[in-house]
Amino acid sequence: LVLIVLISIDMFKAMTTGDEKAQKGAQTKAIKRLIYAVVIFLVPTLVELIINLVPKVFSDVNTEDAANFWSCWNQ
């Protein structure tokens, strides 16, 4: 929601100035903000993926602490 508001404000400012350079700058800023938003939304998914892959990679480690951590994480 904040992303849409910020992009709208930037585009409105660029349109009211009538400067083509300002409009291109606003478009570039909007694209960057969209990329940042996608990255922010993907971070939890990537962290979950890494957390779920770690026990498979280190499956030969059978310590009690590791077992307690993974059982706690999966609840």
PQR file of N, CA, C, O and H, with PARSE charges and radii, in Angstrom:
ATOM      1  N   LEU A   1       0.829  -1.188   0.000 -0.4000 1.5000
ATOM      2  CA  LEU A   1       0.000   0.000   0.000 -0.0000 2.0000
ATOM      3  C   LEU A   1       0.879   1.259   0.000  0.5500 1.7000
ATOM      4  O   LEU A   1       0.626   2.209  -0.741 -0.5500 1.4000
ATOM      5  N   VAL A   2       1.900   1.243   0.836 -0.4000 1.5000
ATOM      6  CA  VAL A   2       2.818   2.379   0.901 -0.0000 2.0000
ATOM      7  C   VAL A   2       3.544   2.540  -0.428  0.5500 1.7000
ATOM      8  O   VAL A   2       3.780   3.656  -0.890 -0.5500 1.4000
ATOM      9  H   VAL A   2       2.105   0.472   1.439  0.4000 1.0000
ATOM     10  N   LEU A   3       3.892   1.419  -1.029 -0.4000 1.5000
ATOM     11  CA  LEU A   3       4.573   1.444  -2.322 -0.0000 2.0000
ATOM     12  C   LEU A   3       3.714   2.144  -3.367  0.5500 1.7000
ATOM     13  O   LEU A   3       4.220   2.977  -4.120 -0.5500 1.4000
ATOM     14  H   LEU A   3       3.700   0.512  -0.654  0.4000 1.0000
ATOM     15  N   ILE A   4       2.443   1.827  -3.427 -0.4000 1.5000
ATOM     16  CA  ILE A   4       1.544   2.437  -4.409 -0.0000 2.0000
ATOM     17  C   ILE A   4       1.418   3.933  -4.167  0.5500 1.7000
ATOM     18  O   ILE A   4       1.429   4.721  -5.112 -0.5500 1.4000
ATOM     19  H   ILE A   4       2.032   1.151  -2.815  0.4000 1.0000
ATOM     20  N   VAL A   5       1.299   4.324  -2.909 -0.4000 1.5000
ATOM     21  CA  VAL A   5       1.179   5.750  -2.583 -0.0000 2.0000
ATOM     22  C   VAL A   5       2.448   6.502  -2.974  0.5500 1.7000
ATOM     23  O   VAL A   5       2.371   7.568  -3.586 -0.5500 1.4000
ATOM     24  H   VAL A   5       1.290   3.684  -2.141  0.4000 1.0000
ATOM     25  N   LEU A   6       3.608   5.960  -2.629 -0.4000 1.5000
ATOM     26  CA  LEU A   6       4.861   6.641  -2.959 -0.0000 2.0000
ATOM     27  C   LEU A   6       5.079   6.765  -4.470  0.5500 1.7000
ATOM     28  O   LEU A   6       5.514   7.809  -4.958 -0.5500 1.4000
ATOM     29  H   LEU A   6       3.671   5.094  -2.133  0.4000 1.0000
ATOM     30  N   ILE A   7       4.778   5.705  -5.194 -0.4000 1.5000
ATOM     31  CA  ILE A   7       4.926   5.750  -6.650 -0.0000 2.0000
ATOM     32  C   ILE A   7       3.952   6.752  -7.244  0.5500 1.7000
ATOM     33  O   ILE A   7       4.309   7.488  -8.164 -0.5500 1.4000
ATOM     34  H   ILE A   7       4.425   4.858  -4.798  0.4000 1.0000
ATOM     35  N   SER A   8       2.726   6.791  -6.734 -0.4000 1.5000
ATOM     36  CA  SER A   8       1.737   7.745  -7.241 -0.0000 2.0000
ATOM     37  C   SER A   8       2.169   9.183  -6.995  0.5500 1.7000
ATOM     38  O   SER A   8       2.026  10.036  -7.871 -0.5500 1.4000
ATOM     39  H   SER A   8       2.436   6.192  -5.988  0.4000 1.0000
ATOM     40  N   ILE A   9       2.691   9.450  -5.818 -0.4000 1.5000
ATOM     41  CA  ILE A   9       3.158  10.807  -5.502 -0.0000 2.0000
ATOM     42  C   ILE A   9       4.303  11.200  -6.422  0.5500 1.7000
ATOM     43  O   ILE A   9       4.304  12.302  -6.970 -0.5500 1.4000
ATOM     44  H   ILE A   9       2.807   8.757  -5.107  0.4000 1.0000
ATOM     45  N   ASP A  10       5.278  10.316  -6.599 -0.4000 1.5000
ATOM     46  CA  ASP A  10       6.413  10.623  -7.475 -0.0000 2.0000
ATOM     47  C   ASP A  10       5.964  10.861  -8.914  0.5500 1.7000
ATOM     48  O   ASP A  10       6.426  11.798  -9.566 -0.5500 1.4000
ATOM     49  H   ASP A  10       5.278   9.421  -6.153  0.4000 1.0000
ATOM     50  N   MET A  11       5.070  10.019  -9.403 -0.4000 1.5000
ATOM     51  CA  MET A  11       4.586  10.180 -10.771 -0.0000 2.0000
ATOM     52  C   MET A  11       3.794  11.478 -10.934  0.5500 1.7000
ATOM     53  O   MET A  11       3.921  12.168 -11.945 -0.5500 1.4000
ATOM     54  H   MET A  11       4.694   9.258  -8.874  0.4000 1.0000
ATOM     55  N   PHE A  12       2.983  11.802  -9.938 -0.4000 1.5000
ATOM     56  CA  PHE A  12       2.208  13.041  -9.997 -0.0000 2.0000
ATOM     57  C   PHE A  12       3.129  14.261 -10.039  0.5500 1.7000
ATOM     58  O   PHE A  12       2.922  15.185 -10.826 -0.5500 1.4000
ATOM     59  H   PHE A  12       2.880  11.242  -9.116  0.4000 1.0000
ATOM     60  N   LYS A  13       4.143  14.245  -9.184 -0.4000 1.5000
ATOM     61  CA  LYS A  13       5.095  15.359  -9.176 -0.0000 2.0000
ATOM     62  C   LYS A  13       5.804  15.483 -10.519  0.5500 1.7000
ATOM     63  O   LYS A  13       5.987  16.588 -11.029 -0.5500 1.4000
ATOM     64  H   LYS A  13       4.311  13.494  -8.545  0.4000 1.0000
ATOM     65  N   ALA A  14       6.201  14.356 -11.089 -0.4000 1.5000
ATOM     66  CA  ALA A  14       6.910  14.377 -12.368 -0.0000 2.0000
ATOM     67  C   ALA A  14       5.990  14.848 -13.492  0.5500 1.7000
ATOM     68  O   ALA A  14       6.432  15.566 -14.389 -0.5500 1.4000
ATOM     69  H   ALA A  14       6.053  13.458 -10.675  0.4000 1.0000
ATOM     70  N   MET A  15       4.740  14.460 -13.455 -0.4000 1.5000
ATOM     71  CA  MET A  15       3.796  14.861 -14.502 -0.0000 2.0000
ATOM     72  C   MET A  15       3.470  16.348 -14.427  0.5500 1.7000
ATOM     73  O   MET A  15       3.309  17.006 -15.455 -0.5500 1.4000
ATOM     74  H   MET A  15       4.381  13.877 -12.726  0.4000 1.0000
ATOM     75  N   THR A  16       3.374  16.872 -13.213 -0.4000 1.5000
ATOM     76  CA  THR A  16       3.013  18.282 -13.071 -0.0000 2.0000
ATOM     77  C   THR A  16       4.145  19.210 -13.487  0.5500 1.7000
ATOM     78  O   THR A  16       3.898  20.343 -13.899 -0.5500 1.4000
ATOM     79  H   THR A  16       3.505  16.337 -12.378  0.4000 1.0000
ATOM     80  N   THR A  17       5.381  18.743 -13.383 -0.4000 1.5000
ATOM     81  CA  THR A  17       6.492  19.592 -13.809 -0.0000 2.0000
ATOM     82  C   THR A  17       6.580  19.674 -15.330  0.5500 1.7000
ATOM     83  O   THR A  17       7.035  20.678 -15.880 -0.5500 1.4000
ATOM     84  H   THR A  17       5.582  17.822 -13.048  0.4000 1.0000
ATOM     85  N   GLY A  18       6.147  18.625 -15.996 -0.4000 1.5000
ATOM     86  CA  GLY A  18       6.195  18.611 -17.451 -0.0000 2.0000
ATOM     87  C   GLY A  18       7.586  18.329 -17.991  0.5500 1.7000
ATOM     88  O   GLY A  18       7.789  18.330 -19.205 -0.5500 1.4000
ATOM     89  H   GLY A  18       5.778  17.810 -15.550  0.4000 1.0000
ATOM     90  N   ASP A  19       8.537  18.091 -17.116 -0.4000 1.5000
ATOM     91  CA  ASP A  19       9.917  17.817 -17.531 -0.0000 2.0000
ATOM     92  C   ASP A  19      10.047  16.327 -17.860  0.5500 1.7000
ATOM     93  O   ASP A  19       9.766  15.467 -17.026 -0.5500 1.4000
ATOM     94  H   ASP A  19       8.372  18.090 -16.130  0.4000 1.0000
ATOM     95  N   GLU A  20      10.475  16.044 -19.081 -0.4000 1.5000
ATOM     96  CA  GLU A  20      10.607  14.645 -19.506 -0.0000 2.0000
ATOM     97  C   GLU A  20      11.682  13.917 -18.707  0.5500 1.7000
ATOM     98  O   GLU A  20      11.554  12.723 -18.435 -0.5500 1.4000
ATOM     99  H   GLU A  20      10.704  16.743 -19.758  0.4000 1.0000
ATOM    100  N   LYS A  21      12.728  14.625 -18.336 -0.4000 1.5000
ATOM    101  CA  LYS A  21      13.798  14.014 -17.546 -0.0000 2.0000
ATOM    102  C   LYS A  21      13.270  13.611 -16.156  0.5500 1.7000
ATOM    103  O   LYS A  21      13.623  12.553 -15.633 -0.5500 1.4000
ATOM    104  H   LYS A  21      12.831  15.594 -18.558  0.4000 1.0000
ATOM    105  N   ALA A  22      12.437  14.451 -15.581 -0.4000 1.5000
ATOM    106  CA  ALA A  22      11.854  14.143 -14.272 -0.0000 2.0000
ATOM    107  C   ALA A  22      10.922  12.938 -14.371  0.5500 1.7000
ATOM    108  O   ALA A  22      10.862  12.125 -13.449 -0.5500 1.4000
ATOM    109  H   ALA A  22      12.151  15.310 -16.006  0.4000 1.0000
ATOM    110  N   GLN A  23      10.197  12.818 -15.480 -0.4000 1.5000
ATOM    111  CA  GLN A  23       9.298  11.688 -15.667 -0.0000 2.0000
ATOM    112  C   GLN A  23      10.086  10.381 -15.782  0.5500 1.7000
ATOM    113  O   GLN A  23       9.699   9.368 -15.199 -0.5500 1.4000
ATOM    114  H   GLN A  23      10.245  13.479 -16.229  0.4000 1.0000
ATOM    115  N   LYS A  24      11.185  10.405 -16.530 -0.4000 1.5000
ATOM    116  CA  LYS A  24      12.019   9.200 -16.650 -0.0000 2.0000
ATOM    117  C   LYS A  24      12.631   8.837 -15.302  0.5500 1.7000
ATOM    118  O   LYS A  24      12.731   7.660 -14.956 -0.5500 1.4000
ATOM    119  H   LYS A  24      11.499  11.228 -17.004  0.4000 1.0000
ATOM    120  N   GLY A  25      13.044   9.862 -14.535 -0.4000 1.5000
ATOM    121  CA  GLY A  25      13.588   9.617 -13.201 -0.0000 2.0000
ATOM    122  C   GLY A  25      12.558   8.992 -12.275  0.5500 1.7000
ATOM    123  O   GLY A  25      12.885   8.111 -11.479 -0.5500 1.4000
ATOM    124  H   GLY A  25      12.962  10.818 -14.815  0.4000 1.0000
ATOM    125  N   ALA A  26      11.312   9.446 -12.376 -0.4000 1.5000
ATOM    126  CA  ALA A  26      10.234   8.884 -11.557 -0.0000 2.0000
ATOM    127  C   ALA A  26       9.955   7.445 -11.957  0.5500 1.7000
ATOM    128  O   ALA A  26       9.689   6.601 -11.101 -0.5500 1.4000
ATOM    129  H   ALA A  26      11.046  10.161 -13.022  0.4000 1.0000
ATOM    130  N   GLN A  27      10.013   7.162 -13.245 -0.4000 1.5000
ATOM    131  CA  GLN A  27       9.811   5.782 -13.700 -0.0000 2.0000
ATOM    132  C   GLN A  27      10.916   4.872 -13.183  0.5500 1.7000
ATOM    133  O   GLN A  27      10.653   3.758 -12.729 -0.5500 1.4000
ATOM    134  H   GLN A  27      10.229   7.847 -13.940  0.4000 1.0000
ATOM    135  N   THR A  28      12.152   5.350 -13.255 -0.4000 1.5000
ATOM    136  CA  THR A  28      13.286   4.568 -12.758 -0.0000 2.0000
ATOM    137  C   THR A  28      13.145   4.313 -11.263  0.5500 1.7000
ATOM    138  O   THR A  28      13.395   3.204 -10.792 -0.5500 1.4000
ATOM    139  H   THR A  28      12.365   6.254 -13.625  0.4000 1.0000
ATOM    140  N   LYS A  29      12.744   5.341 -10.518 -0.4000 1.5000
ATOM    141  CA  LYS A  29      12.561   5.191  -9.073 -0.0000 2.0000
ATOM    142  C   LYS A  29      11.433   4.208  -8.773  0.5500 1.7000
ATOM    143  O   LYS A  29      11.532   3.424  -7.829 -0.5500 1.4000
ATOM    144  H   LYS A  29      12.541   6.242 -10.901  0.4000 1.0000
ATOM    145  N   ALA A  30      10.367   4.242  -9.563 -0.4000 1.5000
ATOM    146  CA  ALA A  30       9.242   3.328  -9.366 -0.0000 2.0000
ATOM    147  C   ALA A  30       9.670   1.878  -9.607  0.5500 1.7000
ATOM    148  O   ALA A  30       9.293   0.983  -8.851 -0.5500 1.4000
ATOM    149  H   ALA A  30      10.287   4.879 -10.330  0.4000 1.0000
ATOM    150  N   ILE A  31      10.453   1.653 -10.652 -0.4000 1.5000
ATOM    151  CA  ILE A  31      10.932   0.299 -10.945 -0.0000 2.0000
ATOM    152  C   ILE A  31      11.819  -0.211  -9.813  0.5500 1.7000
ATOM    153  O   ILE A  31      11.704  -1.363  -9.394 -0.5500 1.4000
ATOM    154  H   ILE A  31      10.759   2.380 -11.266  0.4000 1.0000
ATOM    155  N   LYS A  32      12.702   0.652  -9.324 -0.4000 1.5000
ATOM    156  CA  LYS A  32      13.569   0.248  -8.209 -0.0000 2.0000
ATOM    157  C   LYS A  32      12.744  -0.098  -6.974  0.5500 1.7000
ATOM    158  O   LYS A  32      13.023  -1.082  -6.290 -0.5500 1.4000
ATOM    159  H   LYS A  32      12.796   1.587  -9.665  0.4000 1.0000
ATOM    160  N   ARG A  33      11.727   0.716  -6.693 -0.4000 1.5000
ATOM    161  CA  ARG A  33      10.885   0.449  -5.520 -0.0000 2.0000
ATOM    162  C   ARG A  33      10.134  -0.869  -5.671  0.5500 1.7000
ATOM    163  O   ARG A  33       9.976  -1.606  -4.698 -0.5500 1.4000
ATOM    164  H   ARG A  33      11.501   1.516  -7.249  0.4000 1.0000
ATOM    165  N   LEU A  34       9.672  -1.171  -6.873 -0.4000 1.5000
ATOM    166  CA  LEU A  34       8.997  -2.441  -7.110 -0.0000 2.0000
ATOM    167  C   LEU A  34       9.943  -3.618  -6.882  0.5500 1.7000
ATOM    168  O   LEU A  34       9.564  -4.626  -6.286 -0.5500 1.4000
ATOM    169  H   LEU A  34       9.801  -0.572  -7.664  0.4000 1.0000
ATOM    170  N   ILE A  35      11.164  -3.480  -7.358 -0.4000 1.5000
ATOM    171  CA  ILE A  35      12.161  -4.543  -7.158 -0.0000 2.0000
ATOM    172  C   ILE A  35      12.441  -4.725  -5.668  0.5500 1.7000
ATOM    173  O   ILE A  35      12.501  -5.853  -5.181 -0.5500 1.4000
ATOM    174  H   ILE A  35      11.472  -2.662  -7.843  0.4000 1.0000
ATOM    175  N   TYR A  36      12.612  -3.617  -4.944 -0.4000 1.5000
ATOM    176  CA  TYR A  36      12.850  -3.710  -3.500 -0.0000 2.0000
ATOM    177  C   TYR A  36      11.680  -4.380  -2.793  0.5500 1.7000
ATOM    178  O   TYR A  36      11.885  -5.186  -1.885 -0.5500 1.4000
ATOM    179  H   TYR A  36      12.563  -2.700  -5.340  0.4000 1.0000
ATOM    180  N   ALA A  37      10.461  -4.057  -3.197 -0.4000 1.5000
ATOM    181  CA  ALA A  37       9.282  -4.659  -2.570 -0.0000 2.0000
ATOM    182  C   ALA A  37       9.238  -6.163  -2.812  0.5500 1.7000
ATOM    183  O   ALA A  37       8.916  -6.931  -1.906 -0.5500 1.4000
ATOM    184  H   ALA A  37      10.294  -3.403  -3.934  0.4000 1.0000
ATOM    185  N   VAL A  38       9.557  -6.580  -4.019 -0.4000 1.5000
ATOM    186  CA  VAL A  38       9.568  -8.012  -4.334 -0.0000 2.0000
ATOM    187  C   VAL A  38      10.623  -8.723  -3.491  0.5500 1.7000
ATOM    188  O   VAL A  38      10.377  -9.805  -2.958 -0.5500 1.4000
ATOM    189  H   VAL A  38       9.819  -5.956  -4.755  0.4000 1.0000
ATOM    190  N   VAL A  39      11.790  -8.113  -3.374 -0.4000 1.5000
ATOM    191  CA  VAL A  39      12.866  -8.710  -2.574 -0.0000 2.0000
ATOM    192  C   VAL A  39      12.433  -8.822  -1.109  0.5500 1.7000
ATOM    193  O   VAL A  39      12.667  -9.846  -0.467 -0.5500 1.4000
ATOM    194  H   VAL A  39      11.990  -7.235  -3.807  0.4000 1.0000
ATOM    195  N   ILE A  40      11.813  -7.786  -0.591 -0.4000 1.5000
ATOM    196  CA  ILE A  40      11.370  -7.813   0.807 -0.0000 2.0000
ATOM    197  C   ILE A  40      10.338  -8.917   1.030  0.5500 1.7000
ATOM    198  O   ILE A  40      10.361  -9.588   2.062 -0.5500 1.4000
ATOM    199  H   ILE A  40      11.623  -6.954  -1.112  0.4000 1.0000
ATOM    200  N   PHE A  41       9.436  -9.107   0.071 -0.4000 1.5000
ATOM    201  CA  PHE A  41       8.434 -10.153   0.224 -0.0000 2.0000
ATOM    202  C   PHE A  41       9.018 -11.548   0.037  0.5500 1.7000
ATOM    203  O   PHE A  41       8.453 -12.520   0.539 -0.5500 1.4000
ATOM    204  H   PHE A  41       9.418  -8.563  -0.768  0.4000 1.0000
ATOM    205  N   LEU A  42      10.134 -11.667  -0.672 -0.4000 1.5000
ATOM    206  CA  LEU A  42      10.741 -12.974  -0.888 -0.0000 2.0000
ATOM    207  C   LEU A  42      11.674 -13.403   0.236  0.5500 1.7000
ATOM    208  O   LEU A  42      11.979 -14.590   0.357 -0.5500 1.4000
ATOM    209  H   LEU A  42      10.593 -10.878  -1.080  0.4000 1.0000
ATOM    210  N   VAL A  43      12.128 -12.476   1.053 -0.4000 1.5000
ATOM    211  CA  VAL A  43      13.069 -12.803   2.125 -0.0000 2.0000
ATOM    212  C   VAL A  43      12.517 -13.879   3.065  0.5500 1.7000
ATOM    213  O   VAL A  43      13.233 -14.841   3.344 -0.5500 1.4000
ATOM    214  H   VAL A  43      11.880 -11.512   0.954  0.4000 1.0000
ATOM    215  N   PRO A  44      11.284 -13.767   3.569 -0.5600 1.5000
ATOM    216  CA  PRO A  44      10.791 -14.841   4.461  0.2800 2.0000
ATOM    217  C   PRO A  44      10.746 -16.211   3.781  0.5500 1.7000
ATOM    218  O   PRO A  44      11.038 -17.229   4.410 -0.5500 1.4000
ATOM    219  N   THR A  45      10.383 -16.235   2.508 -0.4000 1.5000
ATOM    220  CA  THR A  45      10.339 -17.499   1.784 -0.0000 2.0000
ATOM    221  C   THR A  45      11.729 -18.094   1.651  0.5500 1.7000
ATOM    222  O   THR A  45      11.910 -19.299   1.827 -0.5500 1.4000
ATOM    223  H   THR A  45      10.145 -15.408   1.997  0.4000 1.0000
ATOM    224  N   LEU A  46      12.708 -17.263   1.343 -0.4000 1.5000
ATOM    225  CA  LEU A  46      14.080 -17.746   1.214 -0.0000 2.0000
ATOM    226  C   LEU A  46      14.631 -18.241   2.539  0.5500 1.7000
ATOM    227  O   LEU A  46      15.325 -19.256   2.584 -0.5500 1.4000
ATOM    228  H   LEU A  46      12.562 -16.284   1.200  0.4000 1.0000
ATOM    229  N   VAL A  47      14.328 -17.535   3.613 -0.4000 1.5000
ATOM    230  CA  VAL A  47      14.789 -17.965   4.937 -0.0000 2.0000
ATOM    231  C   VAL A  47      14.165 -19.311   5.294  0.5500 1.7000
ATOM    232  O   VAL A  47      14.851 -20.198   5.801 -0.5500 1.4000
ATOM    233  H   VAL A  47      13.765 -16.710   3.577  0.4000 1.0000
ATOM    234  N   GLU A  48      12.881 -19.464   5.034 -0.4000 1.5000
ATOM    235  CA  GLU A  48      12.205 -20.742   5.303 -0.0000 2.0000
ATOM    236  C   GLU A  48      12.826 -21.861   4.483  0.5500 1.7000
ATOM    237  O   GLU A  48      13.034 -22.963   4.991 -0.5500 1.4000
ATOM    238  H   GLU A  48      12.324 -18.743   4.622  0.4000 1.0000
ATOM    239  N   LEU A  49      13.119 -21.588   3.228 -0.4000 1.5000
ATOM    240  CA  LEU A  49      13.738 -22.594   2.362 -0.0000 2.0000
ATOM    241  C   LEU A  49      15.099 -23.017   2.909  0.5500 1.7000
ATOM    242  O   LEU A  49      15.410 -24.207   2.954 -0.5500 1.4000
ATOM    243  H   LEU A  49      12.949 -20.693   2.816  0.4000 1.0000
ATOM    244  N   ILE A  50      15.900 -22.058   3.318 -0.4000 1.5000
ATOM    245  CA  ILE A  50      17.228 -22.368   3.864 -0.0000 2.0000
ATOM    246  C   ILE A  50      17.103 -23.172   5.153  0.5500 1.7000
ATOM    247  O   ILE A  50      17.816 -24.154   5.356 -0.5500 1.4000
ATOM    248  H   ILE A  50      15.648 -21.091   3.281  0.4000 1.0000
ATOM    249  N   ILE A  51      16.187 -22.744   6.022 -0.4000 1.5000
ATOM    250  CA  ILE A  51      15.992 -23.457   7.290 -0.0000 2.0000
ATOM    251  C   ILE A  51      15.551 -24.898   7.040  0.5500 1.7000
ATOM    252  O   ILE A  51      15.963 -25.806   7.762 -0.5500 1.4000
ATOM    253  H   ILE A  51      15.608 -21.946   5.857  0.4000 1.0000
ATOM    254  N   ASN A  52      14.721 -25.111   6.029 -0.4000 1.5000
ATOM    255  CA  ASN A  52      14.262 -26.464   5.731 -0.0000 2.0000
ATOM    256  C   ASN A  52      15.320 -27.302   5.026  0.5500 1.7000
ATOM    257  O   ASN A  52      15.286 -28.529   5.128 -0.5500 1.4000
ATOM    258  H   ASN A  52      14.386 -24.373   5.442  0.4000 1.0000
ATOM    259  N   LEU A  53      16.246 -26.688   4.324 -0.4000 1.5000
ATOM    260  CA  LEU A  53      17.293 -27.440   3.633 -0.0000 2.0000
ATOM    261  C   LEU A  53      18.460 -27.823   4.539  0.5500 1.7000
ATOM    262  O   LEU A  53      19.143 -28.815   4.284 -0.5500 1.4000
ATOM    263  H   LEU A  53      16.273 -25.692   4.241  0.4000 1.0000
ATOM    264  N   VAL A  54      18.690 -27.053   5.581 -0.4000 1.5000
ATOM    265  CA  VAL A  54      19.840 -27.302   6.453 -0.0000 2.0000
ATOM    266  C   VAL A  54      19.820 -28.713   7.048  0.5500 1.7000
ATOM    267  O   VAL A  54      20.860 -29.370   7.025 -0.5500 1.4000
ATOM    268  H   VAL A  54      18.135 -26.247   5.788  0.4000 1.0000
ATOM    269  N   PRO A  55      18.712 -29.215   7.573 -0.5600 1.5000
ATOM    270  CA  PRO A  55      18.754 -30.575   8.141  0.2800 2.0000
ATOM    271  C   PRO A  55      19.033 -31.642   7.091  0.5500 1.7000
ATOM    272  O   PRO A  55      19.611 -32.684   7.400 -0.5500 1.4000
ATOM    273  N   LYS A  56      18.625 -31.387   5.857 -0.4000 1.5000
ATOM    274  CA  LYS A  56      18.882 -32.367   4.800 -0.0000 2.0000
ATOM    275  C   LYS A  56      20.356 -32.386   4.428  0.5500 1.7000
ATOM    276  O   LYS A  56      20.912 -33.439   4.117 -0.5500 1.4000
ATOM    277  H   LYS A  56      18.155 -30.541   5.606  0.4000 1.0000
ATOM    278  N   VAL A  57      20.985 -31.221   4.462 -0.4000 1.5000
ATOM    279  CA  VAL A  57      22.404 -31.128   4.121 -0.0000 2.0000
ATOM    280  C   VAL A  57      23.252 -31.725   5.243  0.5500 1.7000
ATOM    281  O   VAL A  57      24.217 -32.445   4.986 -0.5500 1.4000
ATOM    282  H   VAL A  57      20.534 -30.365   4.715  0.4000 1.0000
ATOM    283  N   PHE A  58      22.885 -31.421   6.480 -0.4000 1.5000
ATOM    284  CA  PHE A  58      23.637 -31.900   7.630 -0.0000 2.0000
ATOM    285  C   PHE A  58      22.917 -33.052   8.321  0.5500 1.7000
ATOM    286  O   PHE A  58      22.850 -33.085   9.550 -0.5500 1.4000
ATOM    287  H   PHE A  58      22.101 -30.836   6.688  0.4000 1.0000
ATOM    288  N   SER A  59      22.388 -33.980   7.568 -0.4000 1.5000
ATOM    289  CA  SER A  59      21.611 -35.074   8.147 -0.0000 2.0000
ATOM    290  C   SER A  59      22.470 -36.036   8.963  0.5500 1.7000
ATOM    291  O   SER A  59      21.940 -36.782   9.787 -0.5500 1.4000
ATOM    292  H   SER A  59      22.442 -33.953   6.569  0.4000 1.0000
ATOM    293  N   ASP A  60      23.794 -36.033   8.749 -0.4000 1.5000
ATOM    294  CA  ASP A  60      24.658 -36.924   9.510 -0.0000 2.0000
ATOM    295  C   ASP A  60      24.914 -36.421  10.930  0.5500 1.7000
ATOM    296  O   ASP A  60      25.454 -37.160  11.753 -0.5500 1.4000
ATOM    297  H   ASP A  60      24.224 -35.427   8.080  0.4000 1.0000
ATOM    298  N   VAL A  61      24.539 -35.188  11.227 -0.4000 1.5000
ATOM    299  CA  VAL A  61      24.712 -34.633  12.566 -0.0000 2.0000
ATOM    300  C   VAL A  61      23.472 -34.997  13.376  0.5500 1.7000
ATOM    301  O   VAL A  61      22.379 -34.501  13.102 -0.5500 1.4000
ATOM    302  H   VAL A  61      24.101 -34.588  10.558  0.4000 1.0000
ATOM    303  N   ASN A  62      23.638 -35.845  14.351 -0.4000 1.5000
ATOM    304  CA  ASN A  62      22.496 -36.320  15.134 -0.0000 2.0000
ATOM    305  C   ASN A  62      22.643 -35.953  16.601  0.5500 1.7000
ATOM    306  O   ASN A  62      22.523 -36.810  17.477 -0.5500 1.4000
ATOM    307  H   ASN A  62      24.526 -36.247  14.573  0.4000 1.0000
ATOM    308  N   THR A  63      22.897 -34.711  16.860 -0.4000 1.5000
ATOM    309  CA  THR A  63      23.007 -34.297  18.251 -0.0000 2.0000
ATOM    310  C   THR A  63      21.636 -33.971  18.807  0.5500 1.7000
ATOM    311  O   THR A  63      20.707 -33.670  18.059 -0.5500 1.4000
ATOM    312  H   THR A  63      22.994 -34.015  16.148  0.4000 1.0000
ATOM    313  N   GLU A  64      21.519 -34.031  20.082 -0.4000 1.5000
ATOM    314  CA  GLU A  64      20.244 -33.755  20.741 -0.0000 2.0000
ATOM    315  C   GLU A  64      19.836 -32.298  20.574  0.5500 1.7000
ATOM    316  O   GLU A  64      18.654 -31.996  20.414 -0.5500 1.4000
ATOM    317  H   GLU A  64      22.274 -34.276  20.690  0.4000 1.0000
ATOM    318  N   ASP A  65      20.826 -31.381  20.612 -0.4000 1.5000
ATOM    319  CA  ASP A  65      20.520 -29.963  20.456 -0.0000 2.0000
ATOM    320  C   ASP A  65      19.950 -29.669  19.066  0.5500 1.7000
ATOM    321  O   ASP A  65      18.995 -28.903  18.929 -0.5500 1.4000
ATOM    322  H   ASP A  65      21.787 -31.626  20.742  0.4000 1.0000
ATOM    323  N   ALA A  66      20.530 -30.269  18.057 -0.4000 1.5000
ATOM    324  CA  ALA A  66      20.030 -30.052  16.700 -0.0000 2.0000
ATOM    325  C   ALA A  66      18.610 -30.582  16.564  0.5500 1.7000
ATOM    326  O   ALA A  66      17.772 -29.939  15.932 -0.5500 1.4000
ATOM    327  H   ALA A  66      21.305 -30.891  18.168  0.4000 1.0000
ATOM    328  N   ALA A  67      18.334 -31.719  17.133 -0.4000 1.5000
ATOM    329  CA  ALA A  67      16.991 -32.290  17.073 -0.0000 2.0000
ATOM    330  C   ALA A  67      15.981 -31.402  17.787  0.5500 1.7000
ATOM    331  O   ALA A  67      14.865 -31.205  17.306 -0.5500 1.4000
ATOM    332  H   ALA A  67      19.015 -32.241  17.646  0.4000 1.0000
ATOM    333  N   ASN A  68      16.377 -30.868  18.936 -0.4000 1.5000
ATOM    334  CA  ASN A  68      15.486 -29.972  19.674 -0.0000 2.0000
ATOM    335  C   ASN A  68      15.204 -28.700  18.876  0.5500 1.7000
ATOM    336  O   ASN A  68      14.074 -28.213  18.862 -0.5500 1.4000
ATOM    337  H   ASN A  68      17.283 -31.027  19.328  0.4000 1.0000
ATOM    338  N   PHE A  69      16.219 -28.167  18.220 -0.4000 1.5000
ATOM    339  CA  PHE A  69      16.025 -26.948  17.422 -0.0000 2.0000
ATOM    340  C   PHE A  69      15.035 -27.191  16.291  0.5500 1.7000
ATOM    341  O   PHE A  69      14.109 -26.406  16.091 -0.5500 1.4000
ATOM    342  H   PHE A  69      17.137 -28.562  18.232  0.4000 1.0000
ATOM    343  N   TRP A  70      15.231 -28.273  15.558 -0.4000 1.5000
ATOM    344  CA  TRP A  70      14.369 -28.505  14.383 -0.0000 2.0000
ATOM    345  C   TRP A  70      12.954 -28.864  14.794  0.5500 1.7000
ATOM    346  O   TRP A  70      12.005 -28.496  14.102 -0.5500 1.4000
ATOM    347  H   TRP A  70      15.983 -28.912  15.721  0.4000 1.0000
ATOM    348  N   SER A  71      12.786 -29.578  15.910 -0.4000 1.5000
ATOM    349  CA  SER A  71      11.426 -29.887  16.342 -0.0000 2.0000
ATOM    350  C   SER A  71      10.726 -28.615  16.798  0.5500 1.7000
ATOM    351  O   SER A  71       9.525 -28.459  16.579 -0.5500 1.4000
ATOM    352  H   SER A  71      13.558 -29.877  16.473  0.4000 1.0000
ATOM    353  N   CYS A  72      11.452 -27.714  17.421 -0.4000 1.5000
ATOM    354  CA  CYS A  72      10.879 -26.438  17.847 -0.0000 2.0000
ATOM    355  C   CYS A  72      10.530 -25.583  16.634  0.5500 1.7000
ATOM    356  O   CYS A  72       9.478 -24.943  16.614 -0.5500 1.4000
ATOM    357  H   CYS A  72      12.428 -27.840  17.599  0.4000 1.0000
ATOM    358  N   TRP A  73      11.394 -25.563  15.624 -0.4000 1.5000
ATOM    359  CA  TRP A  73      11.170 -24.737  14.443 -0.0000 2.0000
ATOM    360  C   TRP A  73       9.933 -25.196  13.672  0.5500 1.7000
ATOM    361  O   TRP A  73       9.190 -24.365  13.150 -0.5500 1.4000
ATOM    362  H   TRP A  73      12.248 -26.082  15.640  0.4000 1.0000
ATOM    363  N   ASN A  74       9.708 -26.493  13.597 -0.4000 1.5000
ATOM    364  CA  ASN A  74       8.619 -27.033  12.790 -0.0000 2.0000
ATOM    365  C   ASN A  74       7.254 -26.930  13.464  0.5500 1.7000
ATOM    366  O   ASN A  74       6.243 -27.239  12.834 -0.5500 1.4000
ATOM    367  H   ASN A  74      10.312 -27.167  14.022  0.4000 1.0000
ATOM    368  N   GLN A  75       7.196 -26.509  14.712 -0.4000 1.5000
ATOM    369  CA  GLN A  75       5.901 -26.426  15.401 -0.0000 2.0000
ATOM    370  C   GLN A  75       5.157 -25.218  15.005  0.5500 1.7000
ATOM    371  O   GLN A  75       4.048 -24.990  15.487 -0.5500 1.4000
ATOM    372  H   GLN A  75       8.017 -26.259  15.224  0.4000 1.0000
TER
END
